[in-house]
Amino acid sequence: MDGLRVELTETQETVDYLSGKNLQHEKRKSENLLKKLNIFHD
């Protein structure tokens, strides 16, 4: 049972890490889009 708990914990850590990376990527995409829109807006 402890082995399963360790695997679930590691899986959750992996999901948390990948979610954070995805969020960073989406934020960068949004920032780049806003920069492009501001260029056209000026």
PyMOL commands that place a pseudoatom at each C-alpha (Angstrom):
pseudoatom trace, name=CA, resn=MET, resi=1, chain=A, elem=C, hetatm=0, pos=[0.000, 0.000, 0.000]
pseudoatom trace, name=CA, resn=ASP, resi=2, chain=A, elem=C, hetatm=0, pos=[2.865, 2.411, 0.739]
pseudoatom trace, name=CA, resn=GLY, resi=3, chain=A, elem=C, hetatm=0, pos=[4.267, 1.803, -2.752]
pseudoatom trace, name=CA, resn=LEU, resi=4, chain=A, elem=C, hetatm=0, pos=[0.972, 2.852, -4.283]
pseudoatom trace, name=CA, resn=ARG, resi=5, chain=A, elem=C, hetatm=0, pos=[0.924, 5.981, -2.135]
pseudoatom trace, name=CA, resn=VAL, resi=6, chain=A, elem=C, hetatm=0, pos=[4.441, 6.891, -3.296]
pseudoatom trace, name=CA, resn=GLU, resi=7, chain=A, elem=C, hetatm=0, pos=[3.444, 6.370, -6.940]
pseudoatom trace, name=CA, resn=LEU, resi=8, chain=A, elem=C, hetatm=0, pos=[0.324, 8.504, -6.529]
pseudoatom trace, name=CA, resn=THR, resi=9, chain=A, elem=C, hetatm=0, pos=[2.362, 11.238, -4.856]
pseudoatom trace, name=CA, resn=GLU, resi=10, chain=A, elem=C, hetatm=0, pos=[4.949, 11.155, -7.646]
pseudoatom trace, name=CA, resn=THR, resi=11, chain=A, elem=C, hetatm=0, pos=[2.189, 11.220, -10.249]
pseudoatom trace, name=CA, resn=GLN, resi=12, chain=A, elem=C, hetatm=0, pos=[0.600, 14.244, -8.581]
pseudoatom trace, name=CA, resn=GLU, resi=13, chain=A, elem=C, hetatm=0, pos=[3.968, 16.015, -8.463]
pseudoatom trace, name=CA, resn=THR, resi=14, chain=A, elem=C, hetatm=0, pos=[4.434, 15.322, -12.165]
pseudoatom trace, name=CA, resn=VAL, resi=15, chain=A, elem=C, hetatm=0, pos=[0.961, 16.636, -12.970]
pseudoatom trace, name=CA, resn=ASP, resi=16, chain=A, elem=C, hetatm=0, pos=[1.604, 19.745, -10.862]
pseudoatom trace, name=CA, resn=TYR, resi=17, chain=A, elem=C, hetatm=0, pos=[4.939, 20.342, -12.609]
pseudoatom trace, name=CA, resn=LEU, resi=18, chain=A, elem=C, hetatm=0, pos=[3.514, 19.908, -16.104]
pseudoatom trace, name=CA, resn=SER, resi=19, chain=A, elem=C, hetatm=0, pos=[0.500, 22.068, -15.282]
pseudoatom trace, name=CA, resn=GLY, resi=20, chain=A, elem=C, hetatm=0, pos=[2.822, 24.813, -14.109]
pseudoatom trace, name=CA, resn=LYS, resi=21, chain=A, elem=C, hetatm=0, pos=[4.898, 24.560, -17.275]
pseudoatom trace, name=CA, resn=ASN, resi=22, chain=A, elem=C, hetatm=0, pos=[1.769, 24.685, -19.406]
pseudoatom trace, name=CA, resn=LEU, resi=23, chain=A, elem=C, hetatm=0, pos=[0.554, 27.751, -17.512]
pseudoatom trace, name=CA, resn=GLN, resi=24, chain=A, elem=C, hetatm=0, pos=[3.906, 29.493, -18.068]
pseudoatom trace, name=CA, resn=HIS, resi=25, chain=A, elem=C, hetatm=0, pos=[3.710, 28.697, -21.778]
pseudoatom trace, name=CA, resn=GLU, resi=26, chain=A, elem=C, hetatm=0, pos=[0.139, 29.995, -22.091]
pseudoatom trace, name=CA, resn=LYS, resi=27, chain=A, elem=C, hetatm=0, pos=[1.083, 33.156, -20.207]
pseudoatom trace, name=CA, resn=ARG, resi=28, chain=A, elem=C, hetatm=0, pos=[3.999, 33.760, -22.587]
pseudoatom trace, name=CA, resn=LYS, resi=29, chain=A, elem=C, hetatm=0, pos=[1.726, 33.215, -25.579]
pseudoatom trace, name=CA, resn=SER, resi=30, chain=A, elem=C, hetatm=0, pos=[-0.778, 35.712, -24.186]
pseudoatom trace, name=CA, resn=GLU, resi=31, chain=A, elem=C, hetatm=0, pos=[1.926, 38.276, -23.489]
pseudoatom trace, name=CA, resn=ASN, resi=32, chain=A, elem=C, hetatm=0, pos=[3.308, 37.912, -27.017]
pseudoatom trace, name=CA, resn=LEU, resi=33, chain=A, elem=C, hetatm=0, pos=[-0.157, 38.288, -28.505]
pseudoatom trace, name=CA, resn=LEU, resi=34, chain=A, elem=C, hetatm=0, pos=[-0.765, 41.437, -26.454]
pseudoatom trace, name=CA, resn=LYS, resi=35, chain=A, elem=C, hetatm=0, pos=[2.557, 42.876, -27.631]
pseudoatom trace, name=CA, resn=LYS, resi=36, chain=A, elem=C, hetatm=0, pos=[1.586, 42.231, -31.257]
pseudoatom trace, name=CA, resn=LEU, resi=37, chain=A, elem=C, hetatm=0, pos=[-1.829, 43.784, -30.747]
pseudoatom trace, name=CA, resn=ASN, resi=38, chain=A, elem=C, hetatm=0, pos=[-0.268, 46.869, -29.154]
pseudoatom trace, name=CA, resn=ILE, resi=39, chain=A, elem=C, hetatm=0, pos=[2.029, 47.276, -32.160]
pseudoatom trace, name=CA, resn=PHE, resi=40, chain=A, elem=C, hetatm=0, pos=[-0.963, 47.343, -34.486]
pseudoatom trace, name=CA, resn=HIS, resi=41, chain=A, elem=C, hetatm=0, pos=[-2.924, 49.569, -32.129]
pseudoatom trace, name=CA, resn=ASP, resi=42, chain=A, elem=C, hetatm=0, pos=[-0.343, 52.419, -32.084]
for i in range(1, 42): cmd.bond("trace and resi %d" % i, "trace and resi %d" % (i + 1))
show_as sticks, trace
zoom trace
